[in-house]
């Protein structure tokens, strides 16, 4: 598969993830995040996963890797401030992070 096909698959997956997150968010948060906000936050979540080393961690005896959602939220809020995005309320971002993880759980990618 060529790299163009890979990008199209990634875009389609990101689109599905964002739609899932929009449906996952509590009603009072649905208007706080635009699609662009959610794509940006999703990119930061992926960046956190790839740079934090959490994906290289050894699973526990039940096969789970402990990923600290609060650390992901802190990373997103700090990076967004550096990039002059947001500002995002950490409590609101937490729901987006939970939604992304729940989407992964439903796909069987994250346990």
N, C-alpha and C positions, 0 to 999 in steps of 0.2 A: 504494500500500500504506500502510495506516495505521500510526501509531507503535506501537500494540499488537501488530500483526503483526511489526513490526521487532524488538520486544523478544522475542517468541516465537521468532523465527529466531535471534536472538543467544543466547538461553538454550539452544536446541537445539544450536547450534554449540559453545557453551561445554561442554555436556554431552559432545559427541563428542570435543572436545579433551581434556577431563579423562580420559575413558575411554582415549583413545590414550596419554596421558602415563602413566596407571597401568600400562598394558601395556608401555610403553617403559622404565620404571624398572627398574634391576637388582633382583634378588630381595631383596637385603638392605635396600633402601630402600622397598619396597612398603608396609611397615607403619609407616614413619616419617611419612607424610603422610596425613591424613584427606582425604576429598573436600572438606571445607570449607577445609582448608589449600590444596589444589590450586586451588580456585576463587579464593581470596584471592590466591595467587601469580599466577594467570592475569590477574586484574584489575590487579595491579601491573605485569605485563609490558605489558599494553595501555597503562597509564598511562605507562610509560617510553617506549613507541613514540610516543605522542601528545605528550609534553612534551619529549623530548630533541632533537627536530629531525632524528632519523635518517631519518625517512620523507621528509623534504624534501631529503635529500642527492641529489646527482647520481650516477647509476650509472656504473660504470667502463666501459671500452671493451667489455667482455663483457656488460654489462647488469646487473651485480651491484651491490648496495649493501652496503658493509661494515658489519655490525652487531656490535659488540663484546659478546660474551656475558658477559665478566667485568664490564663496566660494568652490564649488566642485573642480574647477581647482586648486585653491590654495592648497587644501587638497592633491590632487593627486601629485602635484609638490613637496610639502614638504615631503610626505610619500615616494615618489620615491627616493628623495635625501637621506633620512634616510636609506633606504634599498639598497642604491647604485645601483639603477636602473636609466635608462635614460642616460643623463639628457633630460628632456622633456621641450620643449618650451611651455609656458602657452598658447600662441595663437594657437598652433597646438592642444594641449590637449582640448581646448575649442570646437573644431570641433568634437572631439571624444565624449565629454559630450553631445553636441547637438545631435549627431547621436544616442546615447543611449536613450536620451529622446524622440527623434522622433520615434524610434522603439517602445518604450513603448506607445507612443500616438497612433501609428497605431494598436497596439494590444488592445488599450482601457484600458490599465492598469494605465496610468498616464494621467492626464488632465491638 
